[in-house]
């Protein structure tokens, strides 16, 4: 798949079976599927990975949030870190085969994580979004600064839609991450094709 | 240290700094310290390990509950599994250097976990205990059956004190695991020496 990155993140509300059903329809157009279910046990996350595998999603497109052990044992390609997660540098030392990303919310955090050798960062949220109700978006200015100062890919997240995607990409984002935009679309396949066209 | 095993488990109530303070006093008499803090993030667990290290506890005596990644990255010797944890056999394949234990509550579970190559099991709770209020203990009969049928060490847990330890050991337990018995003792060092004498 050429073009910029498209990450799809489970929303913590629907079941992972439902997430896998949609993933099975759209995965040729998607860079990575993130299982981000903070309340789930390691065993439940393993079941989630098996749902995605059953739908034909390659392990190279699956990312686990926070649980490095689940990522290592299920042989998926990546782990995505939050601020309460293990240290990225230590993860890289013990699990050099994992692609490690993390979420950042400022230029300072982004620079610090690049120094820790993460492979990419999510920056956001760019726009106000239903998953962070009442919090105004951070907008595009800091995104543009971060994309200029860092060498690693910056993936923009938070309220990104067809209608505002061009300005996000113009600010230098290497891709976008979405939850409801695709998971709650009436026709996820049609929608992901529209996304992919803009991400070329 | 000769004799049977003595495991001390953090109680999820006091701080890990307090746990480490007590561990620093009693560790020559203890087989393993288990950090069992279900609500803590990976980062918080790493801090807990550092507290224990600062108090002179060797990594070979530290066990992390559930989070195999924290165990692997902090280089402690063991991980202890619950029913919602990763599969013991898969853990052994990916992390062959970890000592893997788990908690079981019946002969059937114990046999199943031995087949999965765990290194030991906790069986309990033997007596009624403050950490499982209102639940009657499972008693000694099934403990005796399990210790006869399994080859791996069976560590008894749940309400075990100086006054009932002999009957637990007579039932074949390879050791005991305690929380409040040592952590809430008036003088943990005097108490652990009493425990150790009975465990010889």
Interface residues (C-beta under 8 A of the other chain):
Chain A: X41 X42 X43 X44 X46 X66 X67 X68 X69 X70 X72 X73 X83 X84 X85 X86 X87 X90 X91 X94
Chain B: X41 X42 X43 X44 X46 X66 X67 X68 X69 X70 X72 X73 X83 X84 X85 X86 X87 X90 X91 X94
